[in-house]
Amino acid sequence: MHDSNASSYDQSLYSIHNRLFFRLFQTGNSLDRQCLKELGISPVHWSVLGALSRPDIKNTGMSFSDLTDYLGISRQSLDNVLKRLEREGIVQRVTASHDKRAKNVALTPLGHQNWEDLQDKFFQFYSQAMHNFVFDDAVALIHLLNKLNDGLKQIKINPSDQDSQ
């Protein structure tokens, strides 16, 4: 850390922030590894199924752009997963109801069945991962992660600050 930045940033706070972001990194990697090992799918695959199975869009699907925003992933990452899921017959591109030229991504009947078939495994996964949490801990964690995610979305590094590092 550059000296002028170091003096304006509390070192004990820096240490906590560094540990927090490292733990988030580790948690993401553990989630990825355990999803593949125990469920046979990636977290992105799981998230796509979950997003497209929601009651309000279950039949109409959602636009590619809305899906990337909802999941918080890059277009490239989503495109790679969707291509694989399309080949497997899990998702399909359907004409959007509001614009016949636009296409939405939607689950196929096989995709809906796949989602339903995985529910018991999801419940076991959640139960085992969260066994040390009481209900209020889980609610607080959701709240705190939402706050962190909002903060991450607002980051704008000043180029002059980067040049001085």
Helices and strands as residue ranges (DSSP letters): H 3-8, H 11-34, I 35-39, H 43-52, E 62-63, H 64-71, H 75-87, E 91-95, E 103-107, H 109-129, H 135-153, H 159-163
